[in-house]
Structure formats: C-alpha cells, structure tokens
Amino acid sequence: MTKEWTEADGTVYRLNADGNYDVIPPAKKAKKPKKQSKKKVADE
Amino acid sequence: MAQNRKFQDFVETKYLADNAVTEAKVGGLQMHTLKFVYDGTSLTTGAKTLTDATGAALTLPAGAIIHSYMIDAEVPFGSAGSATIALGITGAATALLGATAFDNAALIRETSHFRHPSAGSLVLAESSVLLTIAGAALQSGLANVYISYMNTV
C-alpha cells in the first residue's frame, strides 16, 4: 500500500503506525521583503 | 399480464450455476458495490483509512472504475470548529469529494445521495479509501461509504 505521496497542491500524505495518514500541509513560501516606495526614498 | 410459462422458471436463480454470470457474459458492465466504514474512533484531523464493517482492511481493486459513491452518516458529523471532510483513495485523497464542510448536505444522512467522483474515477493500483478531516477535529461521526464500480474491460 502507498506509504507516502504528495498531492498537486503540495500536501503530503504519510502513513503512520495506526494505518491512517498524517496530512502535512505544503510549506508556505517566505514573503519577499516590501520594496520602499520611490516617494519615501526621495524624501530621505 | 400474459406469462411465458416455459421461461418463467428458466430465469429463477436456482437454475443458475454458481458464478455463471461472469464479467465476460455481461459485457464487462457488471457493477460491484463495496461498503466502507469510518468508525469514528479517530476524530482528529488527518486521513483515516476506511475498513469493512468488521474493522478489517478493505480496498478497491486495481483497474476499478468508480461510477458513484454515497456517504451515509449513521452518526452525524459534528465539530466545534470549521471541520471539513474529503473523500478519496490512496494517492488521490480528494478524488471522490473535495474538502467539504462537515454539515454540508452531502454529508448528512437525510440529504446524501449517490454522487460521481469529483476528480477521477480510475483506480490505477489497489487502493484504500480515505476520509480526510481538516480544518478542525470532529466531535462525532460514524459513516458508511458505499462505492459502486465496474472493472476495466
């Protein structure tokens, strides 16, 4: 029987000892730091 | 209504030899139905492997083409949070029913009916049936899941 697989959305299903599956949500991507607005840069 | 007295006995099942009606003789369209059970012993989030009525392992065979399924919640699903329930098979956990609110009509005994798979019908390899609880744990629930399928010809 399949012990582990990854769904299209990145969710991982992993068989555990009791015969059920742990559902591991996809890792969140790190947010890019916000760019300073041009106006703010000009003010400085 | 007129009866055909020569044939009315002929079609009684007692005249059929064991296993006389095979897949080949009905053109591969023989429908099979299995009853899978979610016994409600584990109400936490995660994907639960459904069993037969005695708690023994039960799987869909490789090559099965799922025609329809029905969820019969013998004990209503309950949750203090916004729990969702999905139904699928190993390798495709939402193949039959995508994440659906626990109190949706599809999951309530009185309003549930046979539905077609939402994402895929073909079972490529022997597979367990999974009921996935997400969002929040359930507080109650026990369901029979009837799955009708035919074998690939």
N, CA and C atoms of all chains as a GROMACS GRO file, in nm:
protein
  591
    1MET      N    1   0.085  -0.120   0.000
    1MET     CA    2   0.000   0.000   0.000
    1MET      C    3   0.088   0.124   0.000
    2THR      N    4   0.040   0.228  -0.064
    2THR     CA    5   0.116   0.353  -0.074
    2THR      C    6   0.146   0.408   0.065
    3LYS      N    7   0.273   0.436   0.092
    3LYS     CA    8   0.310   0.486   0.224
    3LYS      C    9   0.316   0.638   0.230
    4GLU      N   10   0.341   0.699   0.116
    4GLU     CA   11   0.351   0.845   0.115
    4GLU      C   12   0.332   0.897  -0.026
    5TRP      N   13   0.263   1.008  -0.038
    5TRP     CA   14   0.255   1.073  -0.168
    5TRP      C   15   0.230   1.221  -0.147
    6THR      N   16   0.251   1.297  -0.251
    6THR     CA   17   0.229   1.441  -0.246
    6THR      C   18   0.121   1.478  -0.346
    7GLU      N   19   0.018   1.546  -0.300
    7GLU     CA   20  -0.091   1.590  -0.387
    7GLU      C   21  -0.044   1.709  -0.473
    8ALA      N   22  -0.124   1.744  -0.570
    8ALA     CA   23  -0.087   1.852  -0.662
    8ALA      C   24  -0.064   1.985  -0.590
    9ASP      N   25  -0.136   2.007  -0.480
    9ASP     CA   26  -0.121   2.134  -0.408
    9ASP      C   27  -0.004   2.133  -0.310
   10GLY      N   28   0.071   2.024  -0.308
   10GLY     CA   29   0.188   2.016  -0.221
   10GLY      C   30   0.163   1.948  -0.087
   11THR      N   31   0.038   1.912  -0.060
   11THR     CA   32   0.007   1.844   0.065
   11THR      C   33   0.066   1.702   0.063
   12VAL      N   34   0.135   1.668   0.173
   12VAL     CA   35   0.197   1.535   0.180
   12VAL      C   36   0.111   1.445   0.269
   13TYR      N   37   0.085   1.326   0.221
   13TYR     CA   38   0.012   1.225   0.299
   13TYR      C   39   0.112   1.117   0.337
   14ARG      N   40   0.126   1.093   0.467
   14ARG     CA   41   0.227   0.997   0.514
   14ARG      C   42   0.162   0.895   0.607
   15LEU      N   43   0.177   0.768   0.573
   15LEU     CA   44   0.118   0.658   0.653
   15LEU      C   45   0.180   0.655   0.791
   16ASN      N   46   0.097   0.650   0.895
   16ASN     CA   47   0.152   0.636   1.029
   16ASN      C   48   0.121   0.498   1.086
   17ALA      N   49   0.165   0.476   1.208
   17ALA     CA   50   0.161   0.341   1.265
   17ALA      C   51   0.020   0.283   1.278
   18ASP      N   52  -0.081   0.366   1.298
   18ASP     CA   53  -0.217   0.313   1.319
   18ASP      C   54  -0.293   0.286   1.189
   19GLY      N   55  -0.224   0.301   1.077
   19GLY     CA   56  -0.288   0.271   0.949
   19GLY      C   57  -0.357   0.390   0.885
   20ASN      N   58  -0.363   0.501   0.957
   20ASN     CA   59  -0.418   0.624   0.899
   20ASN      C   60  -0.303   0.708   0.843
   21TYR      N   61  -0.336   0.820   0.782
   21TYR     CA   62  -0.232   0.903   0.720
   21TYR      C   63  -0.224   1.040   0.786
   22ASP      N   64  -0.103   1.085   0.812
   22ASP     CA   65  -0.082   1.222   0.856
   22ASP      C   66  -0.090   1.310   0.732
   23VAL      N   67  -0.154   1.423   0.749
   23VAL     CA   68  -0.166   1.518   0.638
   23VAL      C   69  -0.079   1.638   0.669
   24ILE      N   70   0.024   1.655   0.589
   24ILE     CA   71   0.120   1.764   0.614
   24ILE      C   72   0.098   1.872   0.508
   25PRO      N   73   0.048   1.989   0.552
   25PRO     CA   74   0.021   2.095   0.454
   25PRO      C   75   0.148   2.143   0.386
   26PRO      N   76   0.135   2.197   0.266
   26PRO     CA   77   0.255   2.245   0.194
   26PRO      C   78   0.322   2.357   0.271
   27ALA      N   79   0.454   2.362   0.263
   27ALA     CA   80   0.530   2.468   0.331
   27ALA      C   81   0.497   2.601   0.266
   28LYS      N   82   0.478   2.702   0.352
   28LYS     CA   83   0.448   2.836   0.298
   28LYS      C   84   0.576   2.899   0.245
   29LYS      N   85   0.563   2.966   0.132
   29LYS     CA   86   0.679   3.035   0.075
   29LYS      C   87   0.708   3.160   0.158
   30ALA      N   88   0.836   3.189   0.178
   30ALA     CA   89   0.876   3.309   0.252
   30ALA      C   90   0.835   3.432   0.173
   31LYS      N   91   0.777   3.529   0.245
   31LYS     CA   92   0.734   3.652   0.176
   31LYS      C   93   0.855   3.737   0.138
   32LYS      N   94   0.848   3.796   0.020
   32LYS     CA   95   0.955   3.886  -0.021
   32LYS      C   96   0.945   4.015   0.059
   33PRO      N   97   1.059   4.072   0.101
   33PRO     CA   98   1.052   4.200   0.172
   33PRO      C   99   0.996   4.308   0.081
   34LYS      N  100   0.913   4.395   0.143
   34LYS     CA  101   0.850   4.500   0.063
   34LYS      C  102   0.954   4.601   0.017
   35LYS      N  103   0.938   4.644  -0.108
   35LYS     CA  104   1.029   4.747  -0.158
   35LYS      C  105   0.986   4.881  -0.102
   36GLN      N  106   1.083   4.966  -0.075
   36GLN     CA  107   1.048   5.101  -0.030
   36GLN      C  108   0.991   5.178  -0.148
   37SER      N  109   0.888   5.256  -0.120
   37SER     CA  110   0.829   5.332  -0.229
   37SER      C  111   0.928   5.438  -0.277
   38LYS      N  112   0.915   5.474  -0.404
   38LYS     CA  113   1.006   5.575  -0.460
   38LYS      C  114   0.998   5.706  -0.385
   39LYS      N  115   0.870   5.741  -0.345
   39LYS     CA  116   0.849   5.868  -0.278
   39LYS      C  117   0.927   5.872  -0.147
   40LYS      N  118   0.918   5.761  -0.072
   40LYS     CA  119   0.985   5.753   0.057
   40LYS      C  120   1.137   5.767   0.040
   41VAL      N  121   1.188   5.701  -0.064
   41VAL     CA  122   1.332   5.706  -0.090
   41VAL      C  123   1.374   5.849  -0.123
   42ALA      N  124   1.289   5.919  -0.203
   42ALA     CA  125   1.319   6.057  -0.242
   42ALA      C  126   1.319   6.150  -0.121
   43ASP      N  127   1.223   6.125  -0.028
   43ASP     CA  128   1.215   6.209   0.092
   43ASP      C  129   1.341   6.200   0.176
   44GLU      N  130   1.396   6.080   0.178
   44GLU     CA  131   1.517   6.059   0.259
   44GLU      C  132   1.635   6.126   0.191
   45MET      N  133  -5.139  -0.988  -1.685
   45MET     CA  134  -5.036  -0.988  -1.789
   45MET      C  135  -5.002  -1.131  -1.828
   46ALA      N  136  -4.989  -1.155  -1.956
   46ALA     CA  137  -4.956  -1.290  -2.002
   46ALA      C  138  -4.817  -1.332  -1.955
   47GLN      N  139  -4.807  -1.460  -1.926
   47GLN     CA  140  -4.676  -1.509  -1.880
   47GLN      C  141  -4.622  -1.611  -1.978
   48ASN      N  142  -4.495  -1.614  -1.992
   48ASN     CA  143  -4.432  -1.717  -2.074
   48ASN      C  144  -4.402  -1.834  -1.981
   49ARG      N  145  -4.490  -1.936  -1.987
   49ARG     CA  146  -4.481  -2.044  -1.889
   49ARG      C  147  -4.357  -2.132  -1.909
   50LYS      N  148  -4.299  -2.125  -2.027
   50LYS     CA  149  -4.178  -2.205  -2.049
   50LYS      C  150  -4.056  -2.138  -1.989
   51PHE      N  151  -4.059  -2.007  -1.982
   51PHE     CA  152  -3.937  -1.937  -1.941
   51PHE      C  153  -3.944  -1.878  -1.799
   52GLN      N  154  -4.063  -1.877  -1.739
   52GLN     CA  155  -4.072  -1.811  -1.609
   52GLN      C  156  -3.988  -1.882  -1.503
   53ASP      N  157  -3.971  -2.015  -1.518
   53ASP     CA  158  -3.886  -2.085  -1.423
   53ASP      C  159  -3.740  -2.079  -1.467
   54PHE      N  160  -3.723  -2.072  -1.595
   54PHE     CA  161  -3.588  -2.074  -1.652
   54PHE      C  162  -3.500  -1.963  -1.594
   55VAL      N  163  -3.562  -1.847  -1.563
   55VAL     CA  164  -3.483  -1.735  -1.517
   55VAL      C  165  -3.465  -1.731  -1.365
   56GLU      N  166  -3.524  -1.826  -1.294
   56GLU     CA  167  -3.503  -1.826  -1.149
   56GLU      C  168  -3.356  -1.853  -1.117
   57THR      N  169  -3.309  -1.788  -1.015
   57THR     CA  170  -3.166  -1.800  -0.984
   57THR      C  171  -3.126  -1.942  -0.944
   58LYS      N  172  -3.225  -2.019  -0.897
   58LYS     CA  173  -3.189  -2.156  -0.857
   58LYS      C  174  -3.141  -2.240  -0.975
   59TYR      N  175  -3.173  -2.194  -1.096
   59TYR     CA  176  -3.127  -2.268  -1.214
   59TYR      C  177  -2.993  -2.218  -1.267
   60LEU      N  178  -2.941  -2.117  -1.203
   60LEU     CA  179  -2.811  -2.066  -1.248
   60LEU      C  180  -2.700  -2.139  -1.173
   61ALA      N  181  -2.602  -2.182  -1.246
   61ALA     CA  182  -2.487  -2.246  -1.182
   61ALA      C  183  -2.407  -2.138  -1.109
   62ASP      N  184  -2.335  -2.176  -1.006
   62ASP     CA  185  -2.252  -2.080  -0.934
   62ASP      C  186  -2.158  -2.009  -1.031
   63ASN      N  187  -2.147  -1.882  -1.014
   63ASN     CA  188  -2.058  -1.799  -1.096
   63ASN      C  189  -2.088  -1.805  -1.246
   64ALA      N  190  -2.214  -1.837  -1.281
   64ALA     CA  191  -2.249  -1.846  -1.423
   64ALA      C  192  -2.253  -1.707  -1.488
   65VAL      N  193  -2.290  -1.606  -1.409
   65VAL     CA  194  -2.298  -1.471  -1.466
   65VAL      C  195  -2.164  -1.402  -1.442
   66THR      N  196  -2.079  -1.411  -1.538
   66THR     CA  197  -1.944  -1.357  -1.523
   66THR      C  198  -1.933  -1.220  -1.589
   67GLU      N  199  -1.823  -1.152  -1.562
   67GLU     CA  200  -1.799  -1.021  -1.624
   67GLU      C  201  -1.808  -1.032  -1.776
   68ALA      N  202  -1.746  -1.137  -1.829
   68ALA     CA  203  -1.741  -1.153  -1.975
   68ALA      C  204  -1.880  -1.167  -2.034
   69LYS      N  205  -1.969  -1.238  -1.964
   69LYS     CA  206  -2.102  -1.264  -2.018
   69LYS      C  207  -2.196  -1.143  -2.010
   70VAL      N  208  -2.160  -1.047  -1.928
   70VAL     CA  209  -2.242  -0.925  -1.925
   70VAL      C  210  -2.167  -0.809  -1.988
   71GLY      N  211  -2.073  -0.839  -2.071
   71GLY     CA  212  -2.002  -0.736  -2.146
   71GLY      C  213  -1.917  -0.646  -2.062
   72GLY      N  214  -1.874  -0.696  -1.946
   72GLY     CA  215  -1.786  -0.616  -1.861
   72GLY      C  216  -1.857  -0.507  -1.785
   73LEU      N  217  -1.989  -0.508  -1.789
   73LEU     CA  218  -2.062  -0.398  -1.725
   73LEU      C  219  -2.120  -0.437  -1.589
   74GLN      N  220  -2.067  -0.542  -1.532
   74GLN     CA  221  -2.117  -0.584  -1.402
   74GLN      C  222  -2.076  -0.481  -1.296
   75MET      N  223  -2.172  -0.430  -1.225
   75MET     CA  224  -2.144  -0.330  -1.122
   75MET      C  225  -2.121  -0.399  -0.988
   76HIS      N  226  -2.022  -0.350  -0.917
   76HIS     CA  227  -1.991  -0.404  -0.785
   76HIS      C  228  -2.010  -0.291  -0.685
   77THR      N  229  -2.053  -0.324  -0.566
   77THR     CA  230  -2.064  -0.222  -0.462
   77THR      C  231  -1.998  -0.273  -0.335
   78LEU      N  232  -1.911  -0.191  -0.280
   78LEU     CA  233  -1.846  -0.224  -0.153
   78LEU      C  234  -1.889  -0.122  -0.048
   79LYS      N  235  -1.900  -0.170   0.074
   79LYS     CA  236  -1.934  -0.081   0.186
   79LYS      C  237  -1.811  -0.059   0.271
   80PHE      N  238  -1.765   0.064   0.276
   80PHE     CA  239  -1.651   0.103   0.360
   80PHE      C  240  -1.705   0.175   0.482
   81VAL      N  241  -1.633   0.162   0.592
   81VAL     CA  242  -1.682   0.220   0.718
   81VAL      C  243  -1.578   0.314   0.780
   82TYR      N  244  -1.625   0.432   0.818
   82TYR     CA  245  -1.547   0.521   0.905
   82TYR      C  246  -1.609   0.505   1.042
   83ASP      N  247  -1.535   0.442   1.135
   83ASP     CA  248  -1.597   0.404   1.263
   83ASP      C  249  -1.593   0.514   1.368
   84GLY      N  250  -1.531   0.625   1.337
   84GLY     CA  251  -1.533   0.738   1.429
   84GLY      C  252  -1.444   0.725   1.551
   85THR      N  253  -1.357   0.624   1.554
   85THR     CA  254  -1.269   0.610   1.670
   85THR      C  255  -1.160   0.717   1.671
   86SER      N  256  -1.122   0.766   1.557
   86SER     CA  257  -1.024   0.874   1.550
   86SER      C  258  -1.091   0.996   1.486
   87LEU      N  259  -1.112   1.098   1.569
   87LEU     CA  260  -1.186   1.217   1.522
   87LEU      C  261  -1.093   1.335   1.494
   88THR      N  262  -0.964   1.313   1.511
   88THR     CA  263  -0.868   1.422   1.490
   88THR      C  264  -0.845   1.448   1.342
   89THR      N  265  -0.781   1.560   1.312
   89THR     CA  266  -0.752   1.589   1.172
   89THR      C  267  -0.654   1.484   1.117
   90GLY      N  268  -0.664   1.459   0.988
   90GLY     CA  269  -0.578   1.359   0.924
   90GLY      C  270  -0.662   1.274   0.830
   91ALA      N  271  -0.597   1.186   0.759
   91ALA     CA  272  -0.666   1.100   0.663
   91ALA      C  273  -0.688   0.962   0.725
   92LYS      N  274  -0.813   0.923   0.737
   92LYS     CA  275  -0.847   0.797   0.802
   92LYS      C  276  -0.870   0.688   0.697
   93THR      N  277  -0.808   0.574   0.719
   93THR     CA  278  -0.825   0.461   0.627
   93THR      C  279  -0.954   0.388   0.663
   94LEU      N  280  -1.046   0.380   0.570
   94LEU     CA  281  -1.174   0.314   0.597
   94LEU      C  282  -1.157   0.162   0.589
   95THR      N  283  -1.243   0.092   0.661
   95THR     CA  284  -1.236  -0.054   0.670
   95THR      C  285  -1.369  -0.115   0.628
   96ASP      N  286  -1.378  -0.246   0.641
   96ASP     CA  287  -1.510  -0.308   0.620
   96ASP      C  288  -1.587  -0.300   0.752
   97ALA      N  289  -1.706  -0.357   0.757
   97ALA     CA  290  -1.791  -0.343   0.874
   97ALA      C  291  -1.733  -0.408   1.000
   98THR      N  292  -1.640  -0.501   0.982
   98THR     CA  293  -1.581  -0.568   1.099
   98THR      C  294  -1.450  -0.501   1.142
   99GLY      N  295  -1.407  -0.400   1.070
   99GLY     CA  296  -1.281  -0.333   1.104
   99GLY      C  297  -1.162  -0.388   1.028
  100ALA      N  298  -1.188  -0.486   0.942
  100ALA     CA  299  -1.078  -0.545   0.863
  100ALA      C  300  -1.048  -0.457   0.741
  101ALA      N  301  -0.927  -0.474   0.690
  101ALA     CA  302  -0.886  -0.396   0.573
  101ALA      C  303  -0.976  -0.424   0.454
  102LEU      N  304  -1.006  -0.322   0.379
  102LEU     CA  305  -1.088  -0.335   0.258
  102LEU      C  306  -1.035  -0.237   0.156
  103THR      N  307  -1.016  -0.283   0.034
  103THR     CA  308  -0.958  -0.195  -0.069
  103THR      C  309  -1.038  -0.204  -0.199
  104LEU      N  310  -1.016  -0.104  -0.282
  104LEU     CA  311  -1.070  -0.108  -0.418
  104LEU      C  312  -0.964  -0.177  -0.505
  105PRO      N  313  -1.005  -0.265  -0.596
  105PRO     CA  314  -0.906  -0.336  -0.677
  105PRO      C  315  -0.843  -0.247  -0.785
  106ALA      N  316  -0.724  -0.284  -0.826
  106ALA     CA  317  -0.660  -0.213  -0.937
  106ALA      C  318  -0.747  -0.227  -1.061
  107GLY      N  319  -0.764  -0.120  -1.134
  107GLY     CA  320  -0.842  -0.126  -1.256
  107GLY      C  321  -0.990  -0.093  -1.236
  108ALA      N  322  -1.030  -0.071  -1.111
  108ALA     CA  323  -1.170  -0.037  -1.086
  108ALA      C  324  -1.201   0.101  -1.144
  109ILE      N  325  -1.320   0.115  -1.199
  109ILE     CA  326  -1.366   0.246  -1.246
  109ILE      C  327  -1.484   0.283  -1.157
  110ILE      N  328  -1.464   0.384  -1.075
  110ILE     CA  329  -1.569   0.421  -0.980
  110ILE      C  330  -1.681   0.493  -1.052
  111HIS      N  331  -1.798   0.439  -1.040
  111HIS     CA  332  -1.916   0.501  -1.101
  111HIS      C  333  -1.977   0.605  -1.007
  112SER      N  334  -1.996   0.566  -0.883
  112SER     CA  335  -2.060   0.658  -0.789
  112SER      C  336  -2.032   0.615  -0.646
  113TYR      N  337  -2.061   0.703  -0.556
  113TYR     CA  338  -2.043   0.673  -0.414
  113TYR      C  339  -2.151   0.744  -0.335
  114MET      N  340  -2.176   0.692  -0.215
  114MET     CA  341  -2.272   0.759  -0.127
  114MET      C  342  -2.222   0.751   0.016
  115ILE      N  343  -2.229   0.864   0.084
  115ILE     CA  344  -2.187   0.869   0.224
  115ILE      C  345  -2.312   0.866   0.312
  116ASP      N  346  -2.321   0.767   0.398
  116ASP     CA  347  -2.435   0.756   0.489
  116ASP      C  348  -2.384   0.776   0.632
  117ALA      N  349  -2.402   0.897   0.682
  117ALA     CA  350  -2.353   0.930   0.816
  117ALA      C  351  -2.452   0.876   0.920
  118GLU      N  352  -2.421   0.758   0.969
  118GLU     CA  353  -2.508   0.692   1.067
  118GLU      C  354  -2.512   0.772   1.197
  119VAL      N  355  -2.396   0.823   1.238
  119VAL     CA  356  -2.387   0.918   1.349
  119VAL      C  357  -2.345   1.051   1.284
  120PRO      N  358  -2.426   1.156   1.298
  120PRO     CA  359  -2.395   1.281   1.227
  120PRO      C  360  -2.257   1.335   1.261
  121PHE      N  361  -2.191   1.390   1.158
  121PHE     CA  362  -2.062   1.456   1.183
  121PHE      C  363  -2.088   1.582   1.264
  122GLY      N  364  -2.006   1.602   1.368
  122GLY     CA  365  -2.019   1.722   1.450
  122GLY      C  366  -1.880   1.780   1.473
  123SER      N  367  -1.875   1.911   1.485
  123SER     CA  368  -1.747   1.977   1.510
  123SER      C  369  -1.772   2.112   1.577
  124ALA      N  370  -1.684   2.147   1.671
  124ALA     CA  371  -1.693   2.278   1.734
  124ALA      C  372  -1.627   2.384   1.647
  125GLY      N  373  -1.547   2.340   1.551
  125GLY     CA  374  -1.478   2.432   1.462
  125GLY      C  375  -1.531   2.419   1.321
  126SER      N  376  -1.451   2.462   1.225
  126SER     CA  377  -1.494   2.455   1.085
  126SER      C  378  -1.429   2.335   1.017
  127ALA      N  379  -1.461   2.218   1.066
  127ALA     CA  380  -1.402   2.096   1.010
  127ALA      C  381  -1.452   2.072   0.868
  128THR      N  382  -1.363   2.020   0.786
  128THR     CA  383  -1.403   1.977   0.652
  128THR      C  384  -1.373   1.829   0.636
  129ILE      N  385  -1.443   1.769   0.545
  129ILE     CA  386  -1.425   1.626   0.518
  129ILE      C  387  -1.407   1.607   0.368
  130ALA      N  388  -1.306   1.530   0.333
  130ALA     CA  389  -1.284   1.496   0.193
  130ALA      C  390  -1.284   1.344   0.182
  131LEU      N  391  -1.309   1.294   0.063
  131LEU     CA  392  -1.312   1.150   0.042
  131LEU      C  393  -1.231   1.116  -0.082
  132GLY      N  394  -1.145   1.018  -0.070
  132GLY     CA  395  -1.064   0.981  -0.185
  132GLY      C  396  -1.001   0.845  -0.164
  133ILE      N  397  -0.894   0.822  -0.236
  133ILE     CA  398  -0.823   0.695  -0.227
  133ILE      C  399  -0.675   0.723  -0.207
  134THR      N  400  -0.599   0.621  -0.173
  134THR     CA  401  -0.456   0.643  -0.155
  134THR      C  402  -0.398   0.696  -0.286
  135GLY      N  403  -0.321   0.802  -0.273
  135GLY     CA  404  -0.261   0.864  -0.390
  135GLY      C  405  -0.344   0.979  -0.446
  136ALA      N  406  -0.470   0.986  -0.407
  136ALA     CA  407  -0.558   1.093  -0.456
  136ALA      C  408  -0.667   1.115  -0.351
  137ALA      N  409  -0.632   1.189  -0.247
  137ALA     CA  410  -0.717   1.196  -0.127
  137ALA      C  411  -0.846   1.274  -0.146
  138THR      N  412  -0.860   1.345  -0.260
  138THR     CA  413  -0.986   1.417  -0.285
  138THR      C  414  -1.050   1.371  -0.415
  139ALA      N  415  -1.018   1.252  -0.457
  139ALA     CA  416  -1.066   1.203  -0.587
  139ALA      C  417  -1.219   1.192  -0.592
  140LEU      N  418  -1.279   1.162  -0.478
  140LEU     CA  419  -1.425   1.143  -0.479
  140LEU      C  420  -1.498   1.270  -0.437
  141LEU      N  421  -1.452   1.329  -0.326
  141LEU     CA  422  -1.518   1.450  -0.274
  141LEU      C  423  -1.410   1.543  -0.220
  142GLY      N  424  -1.405   1.664  -0.273
  142GLY     CA  425  -1.309   1.763  -0.222
  142GLY      C  426  -1.349   1.807  -0.082
  143ALA      N  427  -1.262   1.882  -0.016
  143ALA     CA  428  -1.288   1.927   0.120
  143ALA      C  429  -1.425   1.995   0.128
  144THR      N  430  -1.510   1.942   0.212
  144THR     CA  431  -1.649   1.987   0.221
  144THR      C  432  -1.685   2.007   0.368
  145ALA      N  433  -1.756   2.114   0.398
  145ALA     CA  434  -1.793   2.142   0.537
  145ALA      C  435  -1.867   2.022   0.598
  146PHE      N  436  -1.836   1.993   0.724
  146PHE     CA  437  -1.890   1.873   0.789
  146PHE      C  438  -2.043   1.871   0.792
  147ASP      N  439  -2.106   1.990   0.785
  147ASP     CA  440  -2.251   1.995   0.793
  147ASP      C  441  -2.316   2.020   0.656
  148ASN      N  442  -2.238   1.999   0.549
  148ASN     CA  443  -2.291   2.011   0.413
  148ASN      C  444  -2.391   1.899   0.385
  149ALA      N  445  -2.487   1.928   0.298
  149ALA     CA  446  -2.592   1.830   0.265
  149ALA      C  447  -2.535   1.697   0.217
  150ALA      N  448  -2.419   1.702   0.153
  150ALA     CA  449  -2.358   1.579   0.100
  150ALA      C  450  -2.315   1.485   0.212
  151LEU      N  451  -2.304   1.538   0.334
  151LEU     CA  452  -2.253   1.459   0.446
  151LEU      C  453  -2.360   1.435   0.553
  152ILE      N  454  -2.483   1.467   0.520
  152ILE     CA  455  -2.594   1.447   0.613
  152ILE      C  456  -2.682   1.333   0.562
  153ARG      N  457  -2.711   1.238   0.648
  153ARG     CA  458  -2.782   1.117   0.609
  153ARG      C  459  -2.908   1.145   0.526
  154GLU      N  460  -2.990   1.238   0.572
  154GLU     CA  461  -3.120   1.263   0.508
  154GLU      C  462  -3.107   1.324   0.370
  155THR      N  463  -2.997   1.390   0.340
  155THR     CA  464  -2.986   1.460   0.212
  155THR      C  465  -2.876   1.404   0.122
  156SER      N  466  -2.802   1.308   0.172
  156SER     CA  467  -2.694   1.249   0.091
  156SER      C  468  -2.754   1.160  -0.019
  157HIS      N  469  -2.685   1.152  -0.130
  157HIS     CA  470  -2.729   1.064  -0.238
  157HIS      C  471  -2.606   1.020  -0.317
  158PHE      N  472  -2.627   0.927  -0.411
  158PHE     CA  473  -2.514   0.880  -0.491
  158PHE      C  474  -2.460   0.994  -0.576
  159ARG      N  475  -2.328   1.011  -0.572
  159ARG     CA  476  -2.261   1.116  -0.649
  159ARG      C  477  -2.148   1.053  -0.730
  160HIS      N  478  -2.112   1.121  -0.837
  160HIS     CA  479  -1.998   1.075  -0.916
  160HIS      C  480  -1.870   1.132  -0.857
  161PRO      N  481  -1.757   1.065  -0.879
  161PRO     CA  482  -1.629   1.118  -0.829
  161PRO      C  483  -1.605   1.259  -0.882
  162SER      N  484  -1.550   1.344  -0.795
  162SER     CA  485  -1.530   1.484  -0.835
  162SER      C  486  -1.404   1.502  -0.918
  163ALA      N  487  -1.305   1.414  -0.899
  163ALA     CA  488  -1.177   1.440  -0.966
  163ALA      C  489  -1.128   1.324  -1.054
  164GLY      N  490  -1.160   1.204  -1.020
  164GLY     CA  491  -1.107   1.093  -1.100
  164GLY      C  492  -1.176   0.963  -1.067
  165SER      N  493  -1.202   0.882  -1.169
  165SER     CA  494  -1.275   0.757  -1.149
  165SER      C  495  -1.186   0.634  -1.150
  166LEU      N  496  -1.076   0.640  -1.222
  166LEU     CA  497  -0.996   0.520  -1.243
  166LEU      C  498  -0.903   0.494  -1.124
  167VAL      N  499  -0.908   0.370  -1.075
  167VAL     CA  500  -0.820   0.329  -0.965
  167VAL      C  501  -0.704   0.252  -1.028
  168LEU      N  502  -0.589   0.315  -1.035
  168LEU     CA  503  -0.476   0.256  -1.108
  168LEU      C  504  -0.414   0.138  -1.035
  169ALA      N  505  -0.404   0.148  -0.902
  169ALA     CA  506  -0.347   0.040  -0.822
  169ALA      C  507  -0.442   0.011  -0.706
  170GLU      N  508  -0.433  -0.108  -0.651
  170GLU     CA  509  -0.518  -0.142  -0.537
  170GLU      C  510  -0.509  -0.030  -0.433
  171SER      N  511  -0.622   0.021  -0.390
  171SER     CA  512  -0.619   0.141  -0.306
  171SER      C  513  -0.715   0.133  -0.189
  172SER      N  514  -0.672   0.194  -0.079
  172SER     CA  515  -0.761   0.212   0.035
  172SER      C  516  -0.849   0.332   0.007
  173VAL      N  517  -0.959   0.341   0.078
  173VAL     CA  518  -1.045   0.459   0.071
  173VAL      C  519  -1.016   0.544   0.194
  174LEU      N  520  -0.997   0.673   0.172
  174LEU     CA  521  -0.957   0.764   0.280
  174LEU      C  522  -1.062   0.871   0.303
  175LEU      N  523  -1.087   0.897   0.430
  175LEU     CA  524  -1.173   1.010   0.469
  175LEU      C  525  -1.082   1.107   0.542
  176THR      N  526  -1.066   1.225   0.484
  176THR     CA  527  -0.971   1.322   0.541
  176THR      C  528  -1.045   1.432   0.616
  177ILE      N  529  -1.007   1.447   0.743
  177ILE     CA  530  -1.063   1.553   0.828
  177ILE      C  531  -0.959   1.665   0.832
  178ALA      N  532  -1.003   1.786   0.803
  178ALA     CA  533  -0.910   1.900   0.804
  178ALA      C  534  -0.978   2.021   0.866
  179GLY      N  535  -0.900   2.122   0.894
  179GLY     CA  536  -0.954   2.248   0.948
  179GLY      C  537  -0.973   2.244   1.098
  180ALA      N  538  -1.040   2.144   1.147
  180ALA     CA  539  -1.063   2.126   1.291
  180ALA      C  540  -1.102   1.981   1.313
  181ALA      N  541  -1.088   1.936   1.436
  181ALA     CA  542  -1.125   1.797   1.466
  181ALA      C  543  -1.276   1.782   1.467
  182LEU      N  544  -1.322   1.659   1.448
  182LEU     CA  545  -1.464   1.629   1.464
  182LEU      C  546  -1.490   1.600   1.611
  183GLN      N  547  -1.614   1.614   1.650
  183GLN     CA  548  -1.653   1.573   1.786
  183GLN      C  549  -1.735   1.445   1.781
  184SER      N  550  -1.793   1.418   1.666
  184SER     CA  551  -1.871   1.296   1.650
  184SER      C  552  -1.875   1.260   1.501
  185GLY      N  553  -1.915   1.138   1.477
  185GLY     CA  554  -1.929   1.095   1.337
  185GLY      C  555  -1.903   0.947   1.320
  186LEU      N  556  -1.987   0.883   1.244
  186LEU     CA  557  -1.968   0.743   1.204
  186LEU      C  558  -2.041   0.729   1.071
  187ALA      N  559  -1.970   0.682   0.971
  187ALA     CA  560  -2.031   0.682   0.838
  187ALA      C  561  -2.001   0.554   0.761
  188ASN      N  562  -2.099   0.514   0.683
  188ASN     CA  563  -2.080   0.406   0.586
  188ASN      C  564  -2.065   0.472   0.450
  189VAL      N  565  -1.969   0.427   0.375
  189VAL     CA  566  -1.948   0.483   0.241
  189VAL      C  567  -1.966   0.369   0.139
  190TYR      N  568  -2.068   0.383   0.057
  190TYR     CA  569  -2.096   0.282  -0.046
  190TYR      C  570  -2.031   0.328  -0.176
  191ILE      N  571  -1.950   0.242  -0.234
  191ILE     CA  572  -1.883   0.277  -0.359
  191ILE      C  573  -1.917   0.173  -0.465
  192SER      N  574  -1.974   0.221  -0.575
  192SER     CA  575  -2.009   0.132  -0.686
  192SER      C  576  -1.906   0.150  -0.798
  193TYR      N  577  -1.860   0.039  -0.851
  193TYR     CA  578  -1.757   0.046  -0.955
  193TYR      C  579  -1.773  -0.071  -1.051
  194MET      N  580  -1.714  -0.057  -1.167
  194MET     CA  581  -1.703  -0.168  -1.260
  194MET      C  582  -1.554  -0.192  -1.285
  195ASN      N  583  -1.523  -0.310  -1.334
  195ASN     CA  584  -1.383  -0.339  -1.365
  195ASN      C  585  -1.352  -0.297  -1.507
  196THR      N  586  -1.228  -0.260  -1.532
  196THR     CA  587  -1.191  -0.225  -1.669
  196THR      C  588  -1.204  -0.350  -1.756
  197VAL      N  589  -1.246  -0.330  -1.879
  197VAL     CA  590  -1.270  -0.443  -1.969
  197VAL      C  591  -1.144  -0.472  -2.047
   0.00000   0.00000   0.00000
